[in-house]
Amino acid sequence: MLRALSTGAAGLYAQQLRLDTCASNLANINTSGYKRQEVSFADLLYQEMGREGIPAERQVLPGAPNPGPTPPEGSGVRVAAVTRDFRPGSLIRTGQPLDAAIQGGGFFRVRLPGGEYAYTRNGRFTVDSGGRLVTEQGYPLDPEIVLPDGYRSVTLHSDGRVTIINSDRQEEEAGRLTLYSFTNPAGLAARGENLYLATAASGGAVEFQPGNGGTGALIPGCLEASNSDLTVEMTALVEAQRAYQLSLRVVGTADEMWGMANNLRK
């Protein structure tokens, strides 16, 4: 009974994490540049029942002269890893001059308030009060791009150039967007706000110009949609709910059996 309780509890923990992951994917289905998470599982230890003193018949394999070992007893399931799926999402045309989607690999780099670098696939940029190109959260791009006072219009090009029409109606380059790639993007650590931090597992960031080095080209006036699929996530959510209910029933049944054993009278 104790083993049944621990097995059920292990299943509850694993399926709770899967439920949380599916809920996060569903909540961010309309978040630009979001990359869905996946949960993978692994078996806990197996033990041969006969060696533990548990009565069990030996397995008889077809064609085998002698019975095999007694069947193993599992200890439940554990979460092996929670990984990010960095496959690209579909493109959404917005027509906004400062929106940019990355077609291919690569990330934009931003500077956080503490001076730390973070990386994102969300290319929805705006201009702050100081003329800097910033993300939706207000984090400036790195390298920093500052638009001069009095500009009339701004244009983002597929090669990363940001040009303006100045007060003299002349075209002027204000800066250039740069992309960064990683040897192992799955090793990036999620920080929140659709941002990632480099880790030892991801490797260091390698700088490339858009369209070079396999990091992809920029598509102005577009955004990359989330790669979460509503049908897939809803199906996974239902599966996780049913598995959670089954694990909960295991715990409840073990509790009932334990109660019956405690109430036995001679």
N, C-alpha and C positions, 0 to 999 in steps of 0.2 A: 504493500500500500504506500509505503514511503517512496518507493521508486516510481510508482504511478503518479504520485503528487509531483515529484521533481520533473518527471517527463512531461506532464501537463503544463507545469510552470514554465519549462523551457520553450514549449510550443507557444504559450501565451506571449512570452517576451518577444519571440521571433516574429510572430504574426502582428503584434502591436507595432513593431518597427516597420513592417511592410505596409500596414495601414497608414502610418504617419507619412511614409514615403509616397504612397499613391495619392494621399490627400494633398501633399505639397505639389506633386506634379499637376493635379487637377486645378489647384489654386493659381498656378502660374501658367495655365494654358494660353493666356493672352499676354504674357510678359515677353517683350521683345528680347530675342537672344537667349532665352532660358533653355537650359539643357536638362532633360529629365534624368532622374535617378533610378537605379535598378538595385534590387536586393537579391543577393545569391545566398543560398543556404548550404550547410554541410551537416553530415550525421555526427552525433556525439558517439562516445565509445560503445562498442558492442561487447557483450559478455556471453560466453557459452553457458547455458542454463545448467547443464549437468555438473559442471565444475563448482557451481555455487550452491549445490544441494537442492536445486529445484527439480522436481520430478518432470521428466520429459522423455518422449520416445526419440530414439535415434532416427535420423533421416535415412531413408532407403532410396538410393539413387538408382535410376533405371540401368540395368545391366551390371551393377556393381556386385561383387561376390559377398561383401560384408556391409553391414550398416555403417553409415557415416557418422559424423559427430552429431551431438544434440544441437538443435536449432539455436541460433544466437538471440539474445534479447537486447534491444536497443535502449538507449538512454535519452532519446529525444533528438532535437534539432537545434542548431545554433546558426546565427548570422555569420556567414563567412566574410562578406564584404558588401559595402554600399558604394556603388560606382556611378560615375556620370557617363551618359551617352552623348558624345560630342558630335554625333552626326548632324549635318546642317539642317536647319528648318527651311520652310518655304519662304519665298520673298513676298513682301507686301509693299505695294507702291503707295507712297504717301504724298509725293510731290513737294515735300518740304525741302528747302535748299540745303539744310544742315543735317538731314537724315542720311545715313550711309550704312549699307549692308555689306558684310564681307562674304563674297562668294568663294568658298574654299576654307582653308584653315587660317589661323591667325587670330590675334586679339588686339584690341585697343588697350593702351596703358594709361592709367590715371594716377594722380598723386593724392594720397589721403592726407587728412589734416596733420597727422603725426610725421609726415615725410615718407611714409611707406608707400611702395608701389603696389597697385592692384590691377587686375586685368579683366576685361569684359568683352562680350560680343554685342552688347547693346549699343547701336550706333545712333541713338537719338540724342543729338547735341543741341545746346542752346547757348546764348551769349549772356554772360552775367553783367553786373553793373560796371565792372572794370574792363569790359570788352573781351574777356577770355572765353574760349570755347570750353564748355563744361558739360558734364553728364546731367541726367535728370536730377540726380542727388546733389548737384553743385560741385562735384569734384573736377578740377581742371585736368585737361589732357596733358600727357607728357610725350614728346616735347610740347611745351606750352605754346599755344597759338593765341595771339592778341590782335584783335581787329582795331585799327586806328579810329580816332574820332572823326565823325562827319562822313563816313562811308555811305554810299547810296544803296548798294546791293552786295551780296556775297554769294559765291558759287563754289561748290565742292566738286573736284574733278576725280575721275576714276583712278588716276595715278597718285592721289593723295594731296594734290595741290589745293590750297584754299586761296582763292583770288577774290578781290573786291573791286568795285568801281568807286574810286575816291571822289572827293569833292570837286576835282578838276575833270571828272568824267573820264579818267584814265584807268585802265586795268592795272592792278598792282597785286603782287603775290604777298599774302599775309603770313604764310607758313605752309607746312606740309604734314599731313597725317602719316604716322608710321605704324606698321603692324609688327607684332611679336609672335614668335612661335616657340613651342616647347617639344622636347624629345618625347615626353610622355604626358600629354594633356590630362589623362585620367588621374595623374598624381597631384593635380592642383587642389588646393584646399579652398572650399567654399567659405566666403566671409559673410555672406548675406548681401542684400541689395544688388543681387545679380553680379557680384564681383568675386574674383578668385585671387588667391595668393600663391606665389611660387613656393615650392617645397623641394626638399632633396629628392623626393620621388619624381617630381615633374622635370627636374633639371632647370638650368638657368634659362632666362629669356634670351632669344636670339632675334635681333632687330633686322627687319627687311622692309624694303619699299613695296607698296602695294603692286601686285602683279609680278613680283619677283620672289624667288626662293620658295615657291610652293605655298605661300601664306594666303594666296587668293587676291583677287582684285576687289576694289571698292565699286559699289553700284550706288551712285548718288540718287537721292529721292526715294530710297527704298529702305525697309527695315527687315531684318530676319525674324521670322515668327518663331515661337516656341516649337521644339520638336516633340512635345507631348501630344499624343493622339487621344481624343476623348474616348473613343471606343475601347482602345487598349487599356487605358487607365481605369475605366469603369469596370471592365471585365476583371482586371487584376484586383480591384477594390472588393468586388463581390467574392472572388476566390479567397482573399485574405480574411474577409468577414466570416465565411463558412469555416475556414480552418481555425480561426479564433474560437468560434462557437464549439467546434469539436474538441479543442484543447480544454475549453472551459468545462465541457461535459466530462472529460476524463478526470479533472480535478474534483468535480462534484461527485462522481461515482466513487472515487477513492475516499472521499470524505464520508460518504454514506457507509461504505464498507468498514471504515475505521470506527464510525459510531456504533455499528452493529457489534463489532468485536469488543468495544469498550462496555457494551451493555449486556454481554453474555453473563449468565448466572449458572453456577454449578447445580 
